[in-house]
Amino acid sequence: MSPATLRVGLDLDGSLESLGNSMTDLADALDDTGECQLVRFRTLTPARSDREIRPALRALWAPWWRRSLGRSIDGLLAPVDVIHVAGLCTPPTGSIPLVISVDDLRPLREETRTHLRINQLRRAVAHGALLVASSRTASHEVLEVLAVQRSRVVVVPPAVPTVATTHDGRDLVVNVTGLADRFLAVAPELVRFAQSAGSRVVALTSYEVGQRVRATGLEVTVLARQEARGALANARVVVHLSDGARFPSFAIAALAAGVPTIARDTDINRELLDGAAALAPADDAVLSTIADAWANESRRAIMVAAGRSRAVDYAPATAARAYVALYRDVVRGWSS
């Protein structure tokens, strides 16, 4: 490895978000630093452009890689100094350090816990992999569940895809991730408020939660997560209703777009959003917070300015600089 150029193998089958593939955004931002020579590849799906290499026998080894078993990926890629993955596959490496972003905590939680994911990550760490949590709060959960050494988990926020600025949005957009019952409990009040303001409630949900919302008969427009960009482009206020299992990329994208954003007052939201989004201490405080963010123009101006400033901390360029520093530290530690 030359002092100036770091050769990085980056798995693009990583953190798939509603706003786009954050690993692709990270790859482009890493290229822009001029400090990396990227080898782009995919562990689960076929290559989609000429810029991506096609690991030999990928389809054969992928099921094994989901358990951190099987053939080392070293010989299937062009020579690199470090490999970074963020998805379901954590392929073993031989002489190359492996960095694994753990952006989704749902498989590690009691209600959805699968020994497959837990054992996979423990096995990877036992072979020298470094885990990357998306926040300090998430890192504590990873350490508690996996029971690995603290030194094997670091914190680097993922790249939040760039979005356009929202102009003259009219919708009350609620991003529902993991708290369907709470959303259904407050939805009637949200609908009444939106109707009184000449607006509508738009819920971004999974297919299953969307079915439950439709079954209530409430006047809620349900959109799939893949329609997140369109929803954000028409939002006047965003409500981020999440169980904290995933990094709040949609909420941060809303801040970047200049949309006043409200979230529950939780550990992860205090860490990442406090001072930029309005944090509601309880469900019954959400409505009054929405009303203020909706109609109080001076409050809206403050929230927009604070939100845009905070969103810079999670832009692809910011994530790329943090990852370049991490890659260099990992390579130095591996070779020393």
Secondary structure, DSSP 8 states (H G I E B T S, - for coil): --SS-EEEEEESSS-EETTEEHHHHHHHHHHHHTSEEEEEE-SSS---STTB---TTHHHHHHHHTTT-SS-SGGGSS--SEEEE-SS-----SSS-EEEEE-B-GGGSGGG--HHHHHHHHHHHHTT-EEEESSHHHHHHHHHHH---GGGEEE------------S--EEEEEEES-HHHHHHHHHHHHHHHHHTT--EEEEE-HHHHHHHHHHT-SEEEEEGGGHHHHHHTEEEEEEEE-SSB--HHHHHHHHTT--EEEE--HHHHHHHBTTBEEESSGGGHHHHHHHHHH-HHHHHHHHHHHHHHHGGGSHHHHHHHHHHHHHHHHHHHH-
